[in-house]
Amino acid sequence: MIYKDITIEQLVEEYPETLDYLSKNNIRCIRCGEPVWGTLAEAAKEKGYNDLEIEKIVSDLNLIVNK
């Protein structure tokens, strides 16, 4: 299960199928060449997402990995 406090590194290692979603939503990840340090929530906040939007991102990512 994906949580907002999962590190980006762990997220892409364990759930590589999330890379397209992250990239399409401008959230830094390995594919875009930015450093992968920090959590999903931190990366999303750097791109201007608020807490409610981050909850939706987490929900969307869990739907992707649970297909």
Secondary structure, DSSP 4 states (H G I P E B T S, - for coil): ---TTSBHHHHHHH-GGGHHHHHHTT---GGGTS---SBHHHHHHHTT--HHHHHHHHHHHHHHHT-
